[in-house]
Amino acid sequence: MSNAVAVVTGASGGIGEQIAVGLAASGATVIMVARSYERLSRAAERVGHAFPGAGVEIDPVDLGDLPQVRALAERLIARRPSVVVSNAAVIAPLDDRTPAGLHRTLAVNHLAPYLLLRLLAASPPDCARRFVVVGASPRGLARVPVDLDDLNAETRRGLGWPPSFRPFVAYGRTKNMNAMFVYAMASRLAGTSTTINGAHPGIIKGTGLGRHSRGALKLFGSTLNLFTPASDVGAETPLWLATDPAIEGVTGSFFVDRTATGTAPHTTDPVRIESLWRASARLVGMPADDVAPGADYRGR
């Protein structure tokens, strides 16, 4: 990774910060992206203190604002990163809407990486390039298939009970979108020097995902944090996907504990994957067919 440029979103703490630490240790110049300038600056200082002399930069961006994501992509294209780790995620209240009317969870967790990585993929890299999308537990997500007719959680159909858990179910749907996006993008990038894979970091404390939780969900999260490992453990598999020479050329797979793992059938169905791709393209204002699928979907 010496002299390489690597990008990590959601890098102002938790798993994202630990991924940035690992990338800095490998010799890469790390561009840390997150919404809060203050938190991002403090995280960059911690990474710099851990590895004096490491190239660490910050780029404050609200990933829920798609014009800001486009501007970020333009800046990054000029830097030609060889690694991009999409780690940013949020569990937002259902009434938390962006200026464009998008549920913030959908915008940050799915549409931002969809838009960012598609724009970066359109610019040929100087060398082999890896995209890594941080998802969630395939086993848990099997129970929350994406509602392709209600991506924006407007009807709140099927989000279950109690109401305090509904933002968490909406979050789970976006994590299934992450896996579906990985499979669709890998198909389109087949035969190129860019790979894309997904990873479950594990159930990790200190991610900040539950900061908006209320009621039963807040109690559930607080209890879970008593028994879960710290963010450095969660960074292990995404960092391995970003850096390990042994997986050069591996693409279109989802990993748990560094092991390729199947995701639910509703995430690997080609018709559902294409439907999500096209709906996402409409939401971000991109053509759906600028790059056609180049191979069978690799998801298992």
SVG drawing of the C-alpha trace seen along z (x, -y; Angstrom):
<svg xmlns="http://www.w3.org/2000/svg" viewBox="-48 -21 55 40">
<polyline fill="none" stroke="black" stroke-width="0.4" points="0.0,0.0 3.0,-2.3 2.2,-5.5 -1.4,-4.3 -4.4,-6.5 -7.2,-5.0 -10.6,-6.4 -12.8,-5.5 -16.2,-6.9 -17.8,-7.0 -14.2,-7.5 -14.8,-9.9 -14.9,-7.0 -15.7,-3.4 -15.0,-0.8 -14.2,-3.5 -11.5,-5.1 -9.9,-1.6 -9.9,-0.8 -8.2,-4.2 -5.6,-3.2 -4.9,0.1 -4.6,-1.6 -2.2,-4.2 -0.2,-1.4 0.1,0.2 1.7,-3.0 -1.3,-4.4 -2.3,-8.0 -5.7,-7.9 -8.6,-10.3 -11.1,-10.1 -14.6,-11.1 -17.5,-11.9 -20.1,-14.5 -18.7,-16.2 -15.6,-18.3 -14.8,-18.3 -15.1,-14.6 -13.3,-13.9 -10.4,-16.2 -10.1,-14.4 -10.1,-11.0 -7.4,-12.1 -5.3,-13.3 -5.6,-10.0 -4.6,-8.1 -1.6,-10.5 -0.5,-10.0 -0.6,-6.3 1.5,-6.5 3.6,-9.7 4.5,-10.7 1.5,-8.8 -0.4,-10.7 -3.8,-11.4 -6.3,-13.8 -9.9,-14.7 -12.8,-15.5 -16.0,-16.5 -19.1,-15.5 -22.7,-14.9 -23.3,-11.7 -27.0,-12.2 -26.7,-15.1 -26.2,-13.6 -24.8,-16.8 -22.1,-16.7 -21.5,-13.0 -21.1,-14.0 -18.6,-16.7 -16.7,-14.2 -16.5,-11.9 -15.1,-14.6 -12.3,-15.4 -11.5,-11.7 -11.3,-11.0 -8.4,-13.4 -6.6,-11.5 -7.2,-8.1 -7.6,-6.0 -6.7,-2.3 -8.9,-1.5 -12.4,-2.9 -14.1,-1.5 -17.7,-2.5 -18.4,-2.2 -20.7,-5.1 -24.1,-4.1 -26.9,-5.5 -30.1,-4.3 -32.2,-7.4 -35.7,-8.1 -38.3,-7.4 -39.2,-11.1 -35.6,-12.2 -35.6,-13.3 -32.9,-14.9 -33.6,-18.1 -34.4,-15.9 -37.1,-14.1 -35.1,-10.8 -35.0,-8.9 -31.6,-9.6 -30.9,-5.9 -31.5,-5.1 -29.5,-8.1 -26.4,-7.5 -26.3,-3.7 -27.2,-2.9 -27.6,-5.8 -24.3,-7.5 -22.1,-4.4 -24.1,-3.6 -23.5,-7.1 -19.9,-7.4 -18.7,-4.1 -20.5,-4.3 -18.9,-7.7 -15.4,-6.5 -15.8,-3.3 -16.4,-5.4 -12.8,-6.7 -10.2,-4.0 -7.7,-3.4 -3.9,-3.6 -3.6,-0.1 -5.7,2.6 -8.5,1.0 -10.6,2.4 -14.0,1.2 -15.2,2.6 -18.8,2.1 -19.4,2.7 -22.7,4.5 -24.3,6.5 -25.1,10.0 -26.4,12.2 -28.2,14.4 -30.1,11.5 -30.8,9.7 -32.5,12.8 -35.6,11.7 -35.8,8.2 -36.0,8.3 -35.9,5.0 -39.3,3.7 -38.6,2.7 -41.9,0.8 -41.1,-1.4 -37.3,-2.0 -37.8,-5.3 -39.8,-3.9 -42.8,-6.1 -45.6,-3.6 -43.7,-2.0 -45.1,1.3 -43.7,4.4 -41.5,2.5 -43.1,4.4 -43.7,3.7 -42.9,2.1 -42.6,-1.3 -39.2,-2.1 -37.7,0.9 -38.9,-0.3 -35.9,-2.5 -33.7,0.6 -35.7,2.7 -35.4,-0.1 -31.6,-0.1 -31.6,3.7 -33.2,3.3 -30.5,0.8 -27.8,3.3 -29.4,5.9 -29.3,3.2 -25.5,3.0 -25.1,6.7 -27.3,6.4 -25.3,3.4 -22.1,5.4 -23.3,8.2 -24.7,5.8 -21.5,3.7 -19.2,6.7 -21.2,8.0 -20.7,4.7 -17.0,4.5 -16.2,8.1 -13.0,8.2 -11.7,4.8 -9.0,4.1 -11.6,3.0 -13.0,5.4 -15.9,5.0 -16.8,7.1 -19.0,6.8 -18.2,7.5 -20.0,8.0 -17.9,6.5 -19.7,8.3 -21.9,6.9 -19.6,4.2 -19.9,1.6 -19.0,-2.0 -20.2,-2.4 -22.6,-5.3 -25.3,-3.6 -27.7,-3.7 -27.4,-7.4 -30.9,-8.2 -32.5,-5.1 -35.5,-5.4 -37.6,-3.1 -37.1,0.6 -34.5,0.3 -32.3,-1.9 -32.6,0.6 -31.8,3.4 -28.7,1.7 -27.4,0.8 -27.7,4.4 -26.1,5.7 -23.1,3.4 -22.3,5.1 -21.4,8.3 -19.9,7.2 -16.3,6.6 -14.7,3.2 -14.4,1.5 -10.9,2.8 -12.4,6.3 -15.0,4.9 -12.4,3.4 -10.6,6.7 -12.5,8.2 -13.0,4.9 -9.4,4.1 -8.3,7.5 -10.5,7.1 -8.8,3.7 -5.2,4.8 -4.5,8.5 -2.6,9.6 -4.1,13.1 -7.5,11.9 -6.3,10.0 -8.9,10.3 -11.6,11.7 -14.9,9.9 -18.6,10.0 -18.6,11.9 -19.7,11.2 -17.4,12.0 -17.9,12.8 -14.7,13.4 -12.7,13.4 -14.8,16.2 -17.0,15.9 -20.5,16.4 -23.8,16.7 -26.5,14.0 -30.3,14.5 -31.9,15.6 -33.9,12.4 -30.5,10.5 -29.2,12.7 -32.2,12.9 -31.2,11.3 -34.6,9.7 -34.6,8.1 -31.0,6.9 -31.7,5.2 -34.8,3.7 -32.9,2.1 -30.1,1.0 -32.6,-0.9 -34.6,-2.4 -31.4,-3.6 -30.3,-5.1 -33.5,-7.1 -33.2,-8.3 -29.6,-9.6 -30.2,-11.0 -28.0,-8.6 -28.7,-6.5 -29.2,-2.8 -27.7,-1.4 -24.4,-3.3 -22.7,0.0 -24.6,3.3 -24.0,6.4 -21.0,8.2 -21.3,11.6 -23.6,13.7 -24.1,12.4 -21.4,13.7 -23.5,13.6 -24.2,17.0"/>
</svg>
